Amino acid sequence: MSNNLTFHHSWRQSLAVFMQPKVWVMLLLGFSAGLPIMLIFSSLSIWLLEAGIQKSEVTYFSWAALGYSFKFVWAPL
């Protein structure tokens, strides 16, 4: 009753998957989608502190990033 399907791939065959152009395009698209978010939220806190806003108020802006942090949870919906 048990069908044991075993596939034996070498390391070279397994790593060859990552050399396909489609994989590199998806990697670059994912990086370019996350880069603006990181730049905005990291520099925004510095700008707000330089503008004289209290640290407790700056943390409220960081809560906006939580949606992106847990995107992997709600993205399949």
Secondary structure, DSSP 4 states (H G I P E B T S, - for coil): ----------HHHHHHGGGSHHHHHHHHHHHHHHHHHHHHHHHHHHHHHHTT--HHHHHHHHGGGHHHHTHHHHTT-
